[in-house]
Amino acid sequence: MATKIGEMLLKGNLITPEQLRHALESQKKTKERIGTVLVKAGFIKEEELLAFLGRQFNIPVVDLSKYEINAEVVRLLPEEMVQKHLALPINRVGSKMIVAVADPSNMAIIDGIGFKTGYSVELVLASERDITAAINKFFDRSMEFKDIISELDEDLEVVREEDLDALDQERGIDDAPVVKLANFVLTDAIKRRASDIHIEPYEKEFRVRYRVDGVLYEVMRPPLKLRNALSSRLKIMSSLDIAERRLPQDGRIKLKVGKGREMDFRVSVLPTIHGEKIVLRLLDKASLELDMTKLGFETEPLQDFQEAIHRPYGMILVTGPTGSGKTTTLYSALADLNKTTDNISTAEDPVEYNFAGINQVQMKEEIGLTFAAALRSFLRQDPDIIMVGEIRDYETAEIAVKAALTGHLVLSTLHTNDAPSTITRLLNMGIEPFLVSSSLNLILAQRLARRTCAACRQEVKIPPKALVDAGMKAERLKHARPARGKGCDDCNGTGFRGRVALYEVMPIKEEIKELILRGGSAIDVKREAVRLGMKTLRQSGLSKLEEGVTTLEEVLRVTAPD
């Protein structure tokens, strides 16, 4: 079906063959409809797509945001069917049901709906965004949560921590209310695009929070008496010991979501004074962006980074706090370097995503498999490219530096505030200045800022003084087009959807090497790097602000003044 619509748009001269090929490649990863992919990529405007498809299929186009949808008719179809086909009944006239669809090429849905409801079906065309918003409105997820809780209240006396395993077997895994709640939390987090789930017990309350685009939001407060049952259920799913409640534990959950899509959850259980706090990190390989041009790099820093990773040897360091996207940047570099002619080995803690053609090793410190031990083994494995998850100590740093000096390309991460202070950190670890200057190719510091929602973005006026105080050069003020999201269904009213990376890319040029050898401070190195053309994290953020990609508040939140 995707090919059919794509070919129709191609014949209608609305897209180019290159754009169609690019969209079809993206679609393999995202599993989205071809029209959605083309609109998101900016190859065609949504209104143009709808008007064209309406003419081709002779179907009227409706704006659901202005249409009075009949709530009784909506519920004549089960939610699963509506979600699967994005086909929403919106009205009924006599024996005829009017159904809004996003994909008019799926004509088989007419027979399916007719068979299910007994009505004849008339299709109208609407945007996928509007249909999804209407589905979220009429199939209220909060009601499902209330239903689960009420069911738990009826049965809670038998849902004891030590009985949970037996309860699953006795009732069947789909019938146990606590199982439904655990499944609801996991699937709801996926739908809301959360990166982490926090399940937190306190003395008199119990809450669940999701981290969406880097910010935590409280989503529900289940009954306090439920905390042990829910933590036990998640531990069973993670293959952890439910009897052990005194020590931290780490596990993993793998869920199948939709057609052929798998979602991994990295699970961390921490005993607190009021019970076990559980944090789940969502790892969705389908949403992992490995195309460097889409991560947020500007042209010159991207060229510097690509040039550094394609050198035959040397070290590239990516720095930033936890959750700043360092792993994604390293994976994008490895994806670019992954060729049959090179032997690539990685030491990771933990391995977040699996890649064909790359030898990935999971660290296990309890049995002596540390970064340093893995690095030593890699050097006996005829390596070309080595990735070390993190340089934490002198031993790891020393081996990494020596590997970089003996003909290997080494990529790793460090926790520092900016690129210049990384050099000071290596020197403080005990690495000699001449080794640091000889081994380093490039240091990259990064942060993640929330991206302004494309669906509700609108230009705003910011006082010039506020921009200048933030660090914007006066001559750039006339180029600035700041924008802000007013809040819509796409972004859950936040005004933000997704995140963009801000980069500080510092190639180690001869002038920087001389400064390192002379014992220059981090401030001296930063001053020289800026003179040589480096854009700081704050300046990178202000560039994104100029383009309306993020807001001034976000830039000030994630970057420090220069």
C-alpha positions in Angstrom: 0.0 0.0 0.0 2.9 2.3 0.9 4.4 1.8 -2.6 1.0 2.4 -4.2 0.5 5.8 -2.6 4.2 6.7 -3.0 4.0 5.9 -6.8 0.8 8.0 -7.1 2.5 11.0 -5.5 5.5 10.4 -7.8 3.4 10.3 -10.9 1.6 13.4 -9.7 5.0 15.2 -9.5 4.4 16.0 -5.8 7.6 14.2 -4.8 10.9 13.1 -6.4 12.2 9.6 -6.8 15.0 10.4 -4.4 12.4 11.6 -1.8 10.3 8.4 -2.2 13.4 6.2 -1.8 14.5 8.1 1.3 10.9 7.8 2.7 10.7 4.1 2.0 14.0 3.5 3.8 12.8 5.5 6.8 9.5 3.6 6.8 11.3 0.3 7.3 12.6 1.6 10.7 9.6 3.5 11.9 6.8 1.3 10.5 4.8 4.6 9.9 2.5 5.2 7.0 4.3 6.5 3.9 2.3 9.7 3.9 3.3 10.4 7.5 7.0 9.8 6.7 6.9 12.2 3.7 5.1 14.9 5.7 7.6 14.6 8.7 10.5 14.8 6.3 9.2 18.0 4.9 8.9 16.5 1.3 5.2 17.4 1.1 2.7 19.5 3.1 0.0 17.6 4.9 -2.8 19.7 3.3 -1.3 19.0 -0.2 -1.1 15.3 0.5 -4.8 15.1 1.8 -6.1 17.2 -1.2 -4.2 15.0 -3.7 -5.4 11.7 -2.1 -8.9 13.0 -1.9 -8.9 13.7 -5.6 -7.3 10.3 -6.5 -9.6 8.2 -4.4 -12.7 10.5 -4.9 -13.1 10.8 -1.1 -14.0 14.1 0.6 -11.5 15.6 3.0 -12.6 16.6 6.5 -11.0 18.6 9.3 -11.7 16.6 12.4 -10.6 19.4 14.7 -13.7 21.3 13.5 -16.0 18.3 13.1 -18.5 17.3 15.8 -17.8 13.6 16.2 -20.7 11.4 17.5 -19.3 9.7 20.6 -21.8 6.9 20.5 -20.8 6.0 16.9 -17.1 6.0 17.8 -17.6 3.2 20.3 -19.3 0.9 17.8 -15.8 -0.3 16.8 -13.3 -1.8 19.2 -10.3 0.4 20.1 -7.9 -2.3 18.8 -9.5 -2.1 15.3 -9.6 1.7 15.3 -5.9 1.9 16.5 -4.7 -0.7 14.0 -6.2 0.8 10.9 -6.5 4.4 12.0 -10.2 4.2 11.0 -12.5 6.2 13.2 -16.3 6.1 12.9 -17.4 9.8 13.3 -21.1 9.8 12.4 -24.1 7.7 11.3 -26.8 8.5 8.8 -29.6 5.9 8.8 -27.9 2.6 7.9 -24.7 4.3 6.7 -21.6 4.8 8.9 -19.2 7.6 8.1 -15.6 6.6 8.8 -12.5 8.9 8.8 -9.3 7.2 7.5 -5.7 8.3 7.0 -4.9 5.7 4.4 -7.6 5.6 1.6 -5.7 2.8 -0.2 -6.8 0.3 2.5 -10.2 -0.4 1.0 -10.4 -3.8 2.7 -11.3 -1.9 5.9 -14.7 -1.1 4.5 -15.6 -4.8 4.4 -14.1 -5.4 7.9 -16.1 -2.5 9.5 -19.3 -3.4 7.6 -19.0 -7.0 8.8 -18.3 -5.9 12.4 -21.1 -3.3 12.7 -23.7 -4.3 10.1 -23.6 -0.8 8.6 -22.7 0.2 5.1 -19.5 2.3 5.2 -18.7 5.7 3.6 -15.1 6.9 3.9 -13.8 10.4 4.4 -10.2 11.4 4.5 -8.5 13.1 7.6 -5.0 13.7 8.8 -3.3 11.0 10.8 -2.6 13.6 13.5 -6.3 14.5 13.9 -7.5 10.9 13.9 -4.9 10.0 16.6 -6.0 13.0 18.7 -9.7 12.0 18.4 -8.8 8.4 19.4 -7.0 9.6 22.5 -9.9 11.8 23.3 -12.7 9.2 22.9 -10.8 6.1 24.2 -9.7 7.7 27.5 -6.7 5.8 28.9 -7.3 7.2 32.4 -10.6 5.3 32.5 -8.7 2.1 31.9 -6.4 2.9 34.8 -9.5 3.6 37.0 -11.0 0.3 36.0 -7.8 -1.6 36.9 -7.6 0.1 40.3 -11.3 -0.6 41.1 -10.7 -4.3 40.2 -7.6 -4.3 42.4 -9.6 -2.8 45.3 -12.0 -5.7 45.0 -9.3 -8.4 45.0 -6.4 -6.8 46.8 -6.5 -8.9 49.9 -5.3 -11.9 47.9 -2.6 -10.0 46.0 0.2 -10.5 48.5 3.8 -10.3 47.4 4.6 -13.9 48.4 1.4 -15.2 46.5 1.9 -13.3 43.3 3.6 -16.1 41.3 0.8 -18.5 42.3 -1.8 -15.9 41.5 -0.5 -15.5 38.0 -0.8 -19.2 37.4 -4.1 -19.6 39.1 -6.0 -16.8 37.3 -4.1 -16.7 34.1 -1.6 -14.0 33.3 -4.2 -11.7 31.6 -6.7 -11.8 34.4 -4.6 -10.8 37.4 -5.4 -7.1 38.0 -1.8 -6.3 39.1 -0.6 -7.8 35.8 -3.0 -5.5 33.9 -1.6 -2.5 35.9 2.0 -3.4 35.1 1.2 -3.9 31.4 -0.7 -0.6 31.4 2.2 1.3 32.9 4.6 -0.1 30.3 2.4 0.4 27.2 1.2 3.8 28.3 4.9 5.0 28.7 5.6 3.8 25.1 2.5 5.7 23.8 3.6 8.9 25.6 7.2 8.6 24.2 8.7 8.3 27.7 12.4 7.5 28.0 12.2 6.4 31.6 9.5 5.2 34.1 10.0 5.9 37.8 7.9 3.8 40.3 8.5 5.4 43.7 7.1 4.3 47.1 7.0 6.8 50.0 5.7 6.6 53.5 2.1 7.6 52.7 1.9 7.5 49.0 3.0 5.7 45.8 3.6 7.4 42.5 4.5 6.7 38.9 6.4 9.3 36.8 7.5 9.3 33.2 10.5 11.2 31.8 9.4 12.7 28.5 11.9 14.7 26.4 14.2 14.9 29.5 11.6 16.2 32.0 9.8 14.1 34.6 6.0 14.2 34.8 3.8 12.5 37.4 1.1 10.4 35.7 -0.6 8.4 38.4 -0.8 7.6 42.1 -1.8 3.9 42.6 -3.0 2.8 46.1 -0.1 2.5 48.5 -1.1 -1.1 49.4 -0.3 -2.0 45.8 3.5 -1.2 45.9 4.8 -4.6 46.8 2.5 -6.4 44.3 3.6 -4.1 41.4 7.3 -4.3 42.2 7.1 -8.1 42.4 5.3 -8.3 39.1 7.9 -6.2 37.4 10.7 -8.2 39.0 9.1 -11.4 37.7 9.0 -9.9 34.2 12.7 -8.9 34.5 13.7 -12.4 35.7 14.9 -11.0 39.1 14.7 -12.6 42.6 11.4 -11.4 44.1 12.4 -12.7 47.5 15.5 -10.4 47.6 14.3 -7.0 48.8 17.5 -5.8 50.6 19.9 -5.4 47.7 19.8 -3.5 44.4 19.1 -5.6 41.3 19.3 -5.0 37.6 17.3 -6.8 34.8 15.7 -6.5 31.5 12.2 -6.8 30.0 11.5 -7.4 26.3 8.1 -6.6 25.0 6.6 -7.1 21.5 4.7 -3.9 20.5 2.7 -4.0 17.3 3.9 -5.7 14.1 7.5 -6.9 14.4 8.5 -4.1 16.8 10.3 -5.0 20.0 10.8 -2.7 22.9 13.5 -3.4 25.6 13.2 -2.1 29.1 16.4 -1.9 31.3 15.2 -2.4 34.9 16.9 -1.1 38.0 15.5 -2.0 41.5 16.8 0.0 44.5 15.7 -0.7 48.1 14.6 2.5 49.9 13.3 2.9 53.4 9.7 2.7 52.2 10.0 -0.1 49.7 11.7 -0.8 46.3 12.0 2.1 43.8 12.0 0.8 40.3 13.4 2.7 37.3 12.8 1.4 33.8 14.8 2.8 30.8 13.0 2.3 27.5 15.2 1.2 24.7 13.5 1.4 21.3 15.9 0.5 18.4 13.3 1.7 15.9 13.5 5.2 17.2 17.4 5.2 17.5 18.6 7.9 15.2 21.9 6.9 13.6 22.0 9.5 10.8 24.5 12.1 12.0 22.9 14.8 9.8 19.7 14.5 11.8 21.2 14.5 15.3 21.6 18.3 15.5 25.1 18.9 14.1 25.8 22.0 12.2 27.8 21.8 9.0 31.3 22.6 10.1 31.3 20.7 13.4 29.8 17.7 11.6 32.7 17.8 9.1 35.2 18.0 11.9 33.6 15.0 13.7 33.4 12.9 10.5 37.0 13.7 9.6 38.1 12.6 13.1 36.3 9.3 13.2 37.6 8.4 9.7 41.3 8.8 10.7 43.1 5.4 10.9 44.1 5.9 14.6 43.7 8.3 17.6 41.1 8.9 20.3 37.7 10.6 20.1 36.0 11.5 23.4 32.3 12.3 23.9 31.5 14.1 27.1 28.4 15.2 28.9 26.2 14.3 31.9 24.1 11.1 32.1 21.2 11.2 29.6 22.8 13.7 27.3 22.8 11.4 24.3 26.5 10.4 24.3 25.7 6.7 23.5 23.5 7.7 20.5 26.4 9.9 19.1 28.9 7.0 19.6 26.5 4.5 18.0 25.9 6.8 15.0 29.7 7.0 14.6 30.0 3.2 14.8 27.2 2.8 12.3 29.1 5.0 9.9 32.3 3.1 10.5 30.8 -0.4 10.4 32.2 -2.1 7.3 33.3 -5.7 6.6 36.9 -4.5 6.2 37.2 -3.4 9.9 37.1 -5.3 13.2 35.0 -3.3 15.7 34.8 -4.3 19.4 32.9 -2.4 22.1 33.0 -2.7 25.9 29.6 -1.4 27.3 27.9 -1.2 30.6 25.2 -2.0 29.8 24.8 -2.9 26.1 21.8 -0.8 25.1 21.3 -1.8 21.5 22.6 -4.7 19.5 24.3 -4.2 16.1 25.1 -6.7 13.4 28.8 -6.7 12.5 30.0 -5.2 15.8 31.4 -7.3 18.7 29.7 -6.0 21.8 30.8 -7.1 25.3 28.7 -6.5 28.4 30.8 -5.5 31.5 30.5 -7.7 34.6 32.6 -6.1 37.4 31.6 -8.8 39.9 33.6 -11.4 38.0 36.4 -9.1 37.0 35.2 -8.1 33.5 35.9 -4.4 33.7 36.5 -1.8 31.0 40.3 -2.2 31.5 40.1 -6.0 31.3 38.0 -5.9 28.2 40.3 -3.3 26.6 43.4 -5.6 27.2 41.5 -8.5 25.6 40.5 -6.4 22.6 44.1 -5.6 21.9 44.7 -9.3 21.5 41.8 -9.7 19.1 43.4 -7.9 16.0 41.2 -4.7 16.4 40.8 -1.8 14.1 38.2 0.2 16.0 37.5 0.0 19.8 34.7 1.7 21.7 34.9 1.9 25.5 31.6 2.8 27.2 33.3 5.1 29.7 36.8 6.0 30.9 36.4 6.0 34.7 39.9 5.4 36.1 43.7 5.7 35.3 44.0 2.1 34.2 41.3 2.3 31.6 42.6 5.8 30.4 46.1 4.5 30.1 45.2 1.5 28.0 42.9 3.6 25.8 45.6 6.2 25.2 48.2 3.5 24.3 45.8 1.8 22.0 45.2 5.1 20.2 48.9 5.6 19.8 49.5 2.1 18.4 47.4 2.3 15.3 43.8 1.9 16.6 40.8 4.2 16.5 39.4 4.5 20.1 36.0 6.0 20.9 34.9 6.6 24.5 33.0 8.9 26.9 33.9 10.9 29.9 31.8 12.9 32.4 32.9 16.5 32.2 31.1 19.8 31.8 32.6 20.9 28.4 35.2 19.8 25.8 38.2 21.8 27.2 37.9 20.5 30.8 38.1 17.0 29.4 41.9 17.5 28.9 42.3 18.6 32.5 40.3 15.5 33.7 42.7 13.2 31.7 45.8 15.0 33.2 44.3 14.7 36.7 43.8 11.0 36.2 47.6 10.8 35.8 48.0 10.6 32.0 51.1 12.5 30.9 50.6 15.7 28.8 52.6 14.4 25.8 50.4 11.3 25.7 47.2 13.3 25.8 48.3 15.7 23.1 49.6 12.8 20.9 46.6 10.5 21.2 43.5 12.9 21.0 41.9 13.6 17.6 38.8 15.4 18.9 36.6 16.0 21.9 32.9 16.5 21.6 30.7 17.8 24.5 26.9 17.6 24.2 23.5 18.3 25.8 19.9 17.6 24.8 17.4 20.4 24.6 13.7 19.9 24.1 12.5 20.5 20.5 9.7 23.0 19.9 6.6 21.1 18.7 6.3 21.3 14.9 2.5 21.0 15.0 1.8 24.1 17.3 5.0 26.1 16.8 4.5 29.9 16.4 7.0 32.7 16.3 7.4 34.8 19.4 9.1 38.1 20.3 12.0 38.0 22.8 13.4 41.3 24.0 16.9 41.8 22.4 18.5 42.4 25.8 17.4 39.0 27.0 19.1 37.4 23.9 22.2 39.5 24.3 22.4 38.6 28.1 22.1 35.0 27.1 25.2 35.3 24.9 23.8 36.0 21.4 26.0 38.4 19.4 24.3 41.7 18.5 24.8 41.2 14.8 22.8 37.9 15.0 19.7 39.5 16.5 18.2 40.3 13.1 18.5 36.7 12.0 16.7 35.3 15.1 13.3 33.7 14.5 12.5 32.4 18.0 9.4 30.2 18.3 7.4 28.5 21.0 4.8 25.7 21.0 1.4 26.8 22.3 0.5 23.2 23.3 -1.5 20.7 21.3 -2.5 17.0 21.3 0.7 16.1 19.5 2.8 17.3 22.4 0.4 16.6 25.3 0.0 20.4 25.8 3.7 20.9 26.7 4.7 22.8 23.5 7.7 20.4 23.1 8.0 17.1 21.1 11.3 15.3 20.9 14.8 16.6 21.6 17.7 18.1 19.7 21.4 17.7 20.5 23.6 20.8 21.1 27.3 20.1 20.3 30.6 21.6 21.3 33.1 20.1 18.9 36.8 20.7 19.6 39.3 19.2 17.1 42.8 18.9 18.7 44.7 21.2 16.4 48.5 21.9 16.7 47.8 25.1 18.7 45.8 23.1 21.3 48.5 20.4 21.4 51.1 23.0 22.2 48.9 24.5 25.0 48.5 21.0 26.5 52.3 20.4 26.5 52.8 23.9 28.1 50.4 23.0 30.9 47.7 25.5 29.8 44.5 25.6 31.9 41.0 24.6 30.7 40.2 28.3 30.3 43.3 28.8 28.1 42.3 25.8 26.0 38.7 27.0 25.6 39.9 30.5 24.6 42.2 29.1 22.0 39.6 26.7 20.7 37.0 29.5 20.3 39.6 31.6 18.5 40.2 28.6 16.1 36.5 28.5 15.4 34.9 26.2 18.0 31.3 26.9 18.8 30.5 26.5 22.5 27.5 24.6 23.9 25.7 27.9 24.6 26.4 29.2 21.1 25.1 26.0 19.6 22.0 26.3 21.7 21.5 30.0 20.6 21.8 28.9 16.9 19.0 26.4 17.5 17.0 29.2 19.2 17.6 31.5 16.1 16.0 28.8 13.9 13.0 28.3 16.2 14.1 24.7 17.0 14.1 25.2 20.7 13.4 28.0 23.3 15.5 30.4 25.2 14.4 28.8 28.5 15.7 25.4 27.2 19.0 26.9 26.1 19.5 28.5 29.6 18.4 25.3 31.3 20.9 22.9 29.6 23.9 25.1 28.9 26.2 27.2 31.1 27.2 30.8 30.2 30.5 31.2 28.2 
